């Protein structure tokens, strides 16, 4: 059996493949593998499995490789980068890596919230620019977080961890909006379920933890920003396309909201001349939500276990297109 990975994966995962005599090849290029390179590699190499990180797998790729590829295992919790309908039609099960990155991603949201509130990235740049001189008593001031209202958009596992962190550290009041109420999260965090409009109007900090769907795509747009507090901070560690980025830039420039912390952007990578990178109330990270040793090892292990199960004809642990087994 042969598996191809679109990025270099953790050693722990490599050992799992080696122990089962599965040949693993990895893309080691400085740039993400292109659609044409990936398709050609999979066909010419006759690979049985595909480990996916950081690339889009569309219907063209799936249709081209379906004669050989038996399993697709994603090194991510999100699966909006793959055409699931095409994979299901081709009879290819697809898995993801949920839950193992909950803590790391929520901690990144927590980190961004604090950095934006205290203008940490901006003030660091001031030091690098030689602008740390006599400090004004009334300029470059941040915001307090104690007792503020945290709004969670998408109260799943990651959103619940974020709510717990904010409750414990800053005694925040928690409100949230979901497709449906999450009673377990309410019990753990004393959170209140509210409408989307109430979430916009009442949140001091609004943290996004929802999956990217047709309903959530650019749901944070100009109309949404107009309803938010002028002192509000928006945090996004979910998917870049949940926010209408030009509308966010306008909202910040016109002071409709106070600040933003982004670990995901649209597109990725962000252009170095993006105006968000120059704003004092904005903190941007290069999609490092799950980038800890422990979490990446756990993601790699789960992805490898799913792959090995699929190659041996068994059901994947964390299948995302369950209907493939009904075929």
Buried (B, 14 or more C-beta within 10 A) or exposed (E): BBBBBBBEBBEEBBEBBEEEEBEBEBBEEEEBBEBEBBBBBBBEBEBBBBBBBBBEBEBEBBBBBBEBBBBBBBBBBBBBBBBBEBBBBBEBBBBBBBBBBBBBBBBBBBBBBBBBBBBBBBBEBBEEEEEEEEEEEEEEEBBEBEEBBBBBBBBBBBBBBBBBBBBEEBEBBBBBBBEEBBEEBBEBBEBBBBEBEBBBBBBBBBBBBBBBEEEBBBBBBBEBBEBBBEEBBBBBBBBBBBBBBEBBBEBBEEEBBBBBBBBBBBEEEBEEEBEBBEBBBBBBBEBEBBBBEEBBBBBBBBBBBBBBBBBEEEEBBBBBBEEBEEE
